[in-house]
Amino acid sequence: MELLKKGLIDTMDRLKPCPFCGGRANFVTSRGMDGQCSFKRGEVCCSECGCGTGGYIIDGYLGIETTEDEVVAIWNRRFDK
């Protein structure tokens, strides 16, 4: 139910498979605290091999944040051979 509220179902549908093993990619979020301020991290990781984008602040403070769409674009980026 929480996934539907946050629109993550649509986000997960846009993720390409893992570039290393072909596994299913998942968009994962977590909350954290930095002193008195809270923030939300988002990252894409493979459910099979565990590789991922690393965490990006997607809802934070001081206007320093990356959108979910940008994190998806980072994961989906592939280099042509």
Backbone bond lengths (Angstrom), bond angles and torsions (degrees), N, CA, C in turn:
res aa  C-N    CA-C-N  psi(-1)  N-CA   C-N-CA  omega(-1)  CA-C   N-CA-C  phi
1 M - - - 1.448 - - 1.525 110.48 -
2 E 1.335 118.16 -41.48 1.462 121.13 -179.54 1.529 110.65 -61.59
3 L 1.329 117.27 -35.34 1.461 119.84 178.80 1.526 110.98 -62.72
4 L 1.324 116.81 -40.31 1.460 120.01 179.73 1.526 111.18 -65.27
5 K 1.328 117.03 -39.62 1.461 120.98 -179.52 1.517 111.80 -63.12
6 K 1.286 118.16 -38.35 1.457 122.01 -175.08 1.519 113.06 -90.08
7 G 1.331 117.92 -3.05 1.453 119.86 179.64 1.518 113.31 75.55
8 L 1.341 118.03 16.31 1.457 120.51 -176.49 1.528 112.33 -74.57
9 I 1.335 117.25 -19.86 1.466 119.04 176.95 1.522 108.71 -60.34
10 D 1.335 118.47 -47.13 1.460 121.91 178.39 1.526 110.37 -62.39
11 T 1.310 117.56 -40.90 1.459 121.73 179.64 1.522 110.19 -60.54
12 M 1.318 117.86 -45.78 1.457 121.54 -177.57 1.526 111.33 -67.12
13 D 1.324 117.88 -31.11 1.464 121.25 176.98 1.526 111.55 -66.05
14 R 1.318 117.36 -25.12 1.471 121.66 -178.02 1.524 113.30 -87.57
15 L 1.309 118.49 -7.45 1.462 121.24 -176.65 1.524 111.70 -79.85
16 K 1.323 115.11 133.26 1.462 120.48 174.79 1.528 108.75 -76.79
17 P 1.339 117.88 158.70 1.463 119.77 175.15 1.530 110.58 -63.23
18 C 1.317 115.61 164.83 1.468 121.53 179.38 1.525 110.29 -57.98
19 P 1.340 117.85 132.49 1.463 120.33 -179.77 1.535 112.74 -72.02
20 F 1.325 118.03 -13.19 1.451 121.14 -176.95 1.522 112.95 -98.38
21 C 1.344 116.91 -44.44 1.467 119.28 -175.89 1.527 113.72 -120.93
22 G 1.354 117.41 -8.83 1.463 120.68 -178.68 1.516 113.90 81.81
23 G 1.347 117.19 6.08 1.461 121.70 -179.11 1.526 112.79 -69.66
24 R 1.317 114.67 170.02 1.465 121.93 -179.64 1.524 110.11 -75.50
25 A 1.319 115.79 134.38 1.464 121.88 178.14 1.524 109.78 -93.53
26 N 1.315 115.86 145.00 1.463 122.65 177.76 1.515 109.93 -128.09
27 F 1.332 115.92 141.34 1.465 121.79 173.40 1.519 106.51 -93.39
28 V 1.331 116.49 120.45 1.456 122.40 -174.58 1.522 109.00 -117.86
29 T 1.331 116.24 136.52 1.466 119.84 176.35 1.523 109.75 -122.91
30 S 1.324 115.40 153.75 1.458 121.60 174.75 1.521 108.23 -148.82
31 R 1.306 115.73 156.71 1.466 121.79 177.95 1.518 109.16 -107.77
32 G 1.320 115.47 148.71 1.455 120.45 178.60 1.515 110.85 -146.25
33 M 1.317 115.05 170.53 1.467 121.48 178.09 1.522 108.76 -124.01
34 D 1.317 115.01 142.01 1.466 121.85 174.65 1.521 105.91 -130.38
35 G 1.305 116.52 93.49 1.461 119.49 -173.60 1.514 109.66 68.95
36 Q 1.320 116.96 -119.00 1.457 121.85 -179.50 1.528 112.85 -95.91
37 C 1.323 118.06 -3.21 1.463 122.04 -175.45 1.523 110.62 -105.34
38 S 1.330 115.47 141.35 1.461 119.27 176.18 1.523 109.15 -103.77
39 F 1.306 116.14 157.27 1.455 120.91 178.17 1.520 108.95 -147.64
40 K 1.311 115.35 163.34 1.456 122.63 178.50 1.519 107.94 -120.64
41 R 1.330 116.69 127.15 1.464 122.94 178.31 1.516 108.88 -101.32
42 G 1.321 115.63 145.67 1.454 120.73 174.50 1.508 109.96 -133.67
43 E 1.322 116.39 142.47 1.453 120.56 175.69 1.517 109.15 -153.79
44 V 1.321 115.12 159.02 1.453 121.64 174.76 1.516 106.79 -108.26
45 C 1.331 116.66 132.08 1.463 119.98 175.56 1.519 110.55 -139.10
46 C 1.324 114.07 154.69 1.458 122.78 -179.94 1.523 109.27 -80.91
47 S 1.331 116.53 133.10 1.463 120.42 179.50 1.527 111.90 -75.69
48 E 1.328 117.45 -14.58 1.466 120.51 -178.49 1.530 112.40 -95.11
49 C 1.326 117.89 -58.82 1.472 120.68 -173.90 1.530 113.61 -100.87
50 G 1.342 117.67 -12.18 1.457 121.15 175.29 1.515 116.42 85.52
51 C 1.345 118.23 -1.99 1.470 117.65 178.70 1.527 108.84 -68.10
52 G 1.326 116.46 157.98 1.449 118.81 -177.54 1.513 112.88 -164.17
53 T 1.325 114.28 -177.59 1.459 121.21 -177.02 1.515 112.54 -82.62
54 G 1.314 117.76 -15.64 1.457 120.09 -168.07 1.522 107.58 85.05
55 G 1.293 117.45 165.11 1.456 121.25 -175.60 1.516 113.32 -84.81
56 Y 1.314 115.45 139.86 1.465 122.80 176.34 1.524 107.96 -125.58
57 I 1.322 116.65 139.97 1.465 120.63 175.59 1.523 107.07 -71.29
58 I 1.343 116.77 119.42 1.463 119.71 -179.83 1.527 112.32 -111.87
59 D 1.317 117.15 -8.90 1.462 120.90 174.95 1.515 105.57 -155.93
60 G 1.303 115.85 100.41 1.454 117.43 -172.58 1.500 113.13 -139.33
61 Y 1.283 113.56 -143.87 1.449 121.66 -175.76 1.520 109.19 -126.73
62 L 1.281 116.81 164.66 1.460 124.46 179.49 1.530 113.46 63.07
63 G 1.318 117.48 12.66 1.462 120.23 178.70 1.512 114.19 72.49
64 I 1.331 117.19 10.32 1.463 120.84 179.78 1.525 107.44 -94.06
65 E 1.310 116.38 97.46 1.448 118.75 -179.41 1.519 111.22 -156.46
66 T 1.292 114.96 160.46 1.449 124.07 177.49 1.520 106.57 -116.52
67 T 1.316 118.62 142.93 1.462 120.07 179.70 1.528 110.08 -81.68
68 E 1.333 116.15 160.82 1.458 120.94 175.56 1.524 109.85 -58.50
69 D 1.341 116.78 -39.25 1.469 120.33 179.55 1.523 111.53 -60.79
70 E 1.339 117.19 -38.32 1.469 120.25 178.90 1.531 111.65 -67.69
71 V 1.331 117.38 -38.23 1.465 120.44 178.23 1.535 109.68 -65.94
72 V 1.331 116.78 -41.16 1.473 120.90 177.01 1.532 109.92 -61.98
73 A 1.330 117.32 -43.08 1.468 121.27 179.67 1.536 110.97 -62.89
74 I 1.334 117.23 -38.07 1.462 120.90 177.56 1.528 109.44 -62.28
75 W 1.329 117.62 -45.89 1.460 121.33 179.25 1.531 111.37 -64.80
76 N 1.310 116.98 -42.87 1.462 121.14 -174.87 1.519 113.82 -76.04
77 R 1.328 117.91 -12.98 1.465 120.55 -178.31 1.533 109.56 -65.48
78 R 1.325 115.17 129.97 1.467 121.51 177.90 1.515 108.29 -130.20
79 F 1.309 116.53 147.83 1.461 121.64 178.34 1.520 109.35 -96.79
80 D 1.318 116.01 132.43 1.462 120.13 177.05 1.513 109.45 -72.57
81 K 1.303 114.38 142.98 1.485 119.27 179.43 1.503 110.88 -85.07
